[in-house]
């Protein structure tokens, strides 16, 4: 190879030109020539202008220069050497080894390293995704301020590929750091992580500091490292950090360096750092990673199985890599076969291993770092039924005070073993970590202790659920002594109660199932009864059919026929309004009617007639439905008592709705005006707020009657009234159908932009509630864009 440059320019400029022409980094040339990166950097910058002949010869050989090029380089070096040398003075040994003729001021003992002892691990050629995280690091480097050398902390749960990402980033950014890239494994998961003192010594030696010049004290080593890095463009990778105290002494004070720190812990106490918290791969990224490992052709042949495999791996990079490498080592094996093996929960962690790579082992490293009490919290939290859980639930399962359990839960999140909710004080497991926690529970906890923990949590949760749900009843008494198991944290009002019941829905529903299995039938009935009024606020939950079916079964187990009639009626409502299974609703209502008549419960007879009528209407049996609604309203009108009046209002509203559907809108309006009069007169014994909600439901019906009569202007006011009241009560299952009805009226009034806004909001909310009326909302929006003919008949979904 020739010199590649002209004979002009100083030695440093010439050396730089030769190196870049050869496509070598400073680290690569220094390693090949046997000089230190620091010494090479000084030569290129002109700080050491006249290196010794043997150093020049080593550089020329490493650059592959021909004899002429080597002579030119030597000539440029000789021009920078002193013409005379004081008598009795010899060049320092470090200069002969390739360093400058003098040690850098303030850095005694700095010498070239004979080899790079802390070289980066190899990059993975199948590394996938993380483009946005890498772009953020690149932006950090491009705007690097030497006065404040950046530190990037890469954290997250076990198996996310933190080290792989950091190594890939280091290789990608290497050209920005010509003075070297150094990687130190801090062994944060070992029983005894690397001491900062030892890590400092390794870094100093790799940077060219002689063994004899490495200070004894940690503080002095820290100071020397910062001095050495002050002028160097170096990338430090501090992998697998245990905590903040281990990392702080290793960070540069000033200089154009970048430090990447990986840790399973959040290192929240590390000041002035940039954080890169890696997330799970998206499905398409996980499939792409699998494709790079086993080849795109295999993935194309089994696209569905490949996607299913990454789902079973929880999109965790480590799990996907292990699954991929298992398949790569068995080229004849089908992806679907591994999917079948992983689909068995109890075998999944066993199947996720390939040679020395094991998902279970990665989790176990973090688990072993926990204190004994934190391990109990981790294991017992796997008993939580909900997708996420509160510190309160963790406390119940671990039998700890809430404050103490909350601290352990936060520790688990900092260790990457739990994922915190972004807005609420709740936590969840990654699917594979949940399996690991359950394994540890089975191995380490006595069955009796597990049962006791589950029972303790269930009883507490059901008592809280009962008390919270009763706040929605007509005769609630908030804060009644003994009604809640923890009065200090009990919901104070309906809003707080609703938040708790929604957040803990899976938890109390599972507890209700276990109470039934344990023959605690009366508790099942009591909780279901308490939930009755709350279910009105959340009628989009399919869960209600399960709740009321359990109560029916419990009543039958106890031989309580009245309770059976009550909960059969609730079940009929749930089948109609939540499951949209109208045949099942009709069967439940007819069973309720038979039992109610048998026990002479006239209120339940009236409700059963009404629910039967509702099911008949939805099954298309219009005439039968109208007749049964009339029978129900007449029957209830003859009864006395608050509940009978409220049931009568419901049946009248449904009767009117069915008349309107049958094209008899004037009759419907008359029926609904009758309901309005009852509401305005008041219902003795019923809370004013509750009667107000019945009035809102009635006025929604009146608005729809007027709309069906094409009296659009008159329809707007009652529909707005209903929407406002339901919104104020935070009842989306009621407010959103009312919003849709209002939007339809506005469209017919020609107020297109206002209608579009209202209908869009209604459509989006109804889609979230997963109700059939979302289809109607979409159709109404299309009519705004492509007007065609008269509006379709209005529908409402009222209890």
Secondary structure by P-SEA (a helix, b strand, c coil): ccccccccccaaaaaaaaaaaacccaaaaaaaacccaaaaaaaaacccccccaaaaaaaaaaacccaaaaaaaaaaaaaacccccccccccccccccccccccccccccccccccccccccccccccccaaaaaaaaaaaaaaccccbbbbbbbbbccccaaaaaaaaaaaaaccccccbbbbbcccccccccccaaaaaaaaaaaaccccccccccaaaaaaaaaaaacccbbbbbbccccccccccccccccccbbbbbbcccccccccbbbbbbcccccaaaaaaaaaaaacaaaaaacaaaaaaaaaaacccaaaaaaaaaaaaacccccaaaaaaaaccccccccccccccccaaaaaaaaaaaccaaaaaaaaaacccccccccaaaaaaaacccaaaaaaaaaaaaaaccbbbbcccccccccaaaaaaaaaaaaacccaaaaaaaaaaaaaaaaaaaaaaaacccccccccccccccccccccccaaaaaaaaaaaaaaaaaaaaaaaaacaaaaaaaaaaaaaaaaaacccccaaaaaaaaaaaaaaaaccaaaaaaaaaaaaaaaaccccaaaaaaaaaaaaaaaaaaacaaaaaaaaaaaaaaaaaaacaaaaaaaaaaaaaaaaaacccaaaaaaaaaaaaaaaaaaaaacaaaaaaaaaaaaaaaaaaccccccaaaaaaaaaaaaaaaaaaaaaacccccaaaaaaaaaaaaaaacccccaaaaaaaaaaaaaaacaaaaaaaaaaaaaaaaaaacccaaaaaaaaaaaaacccccccbbbbbcc
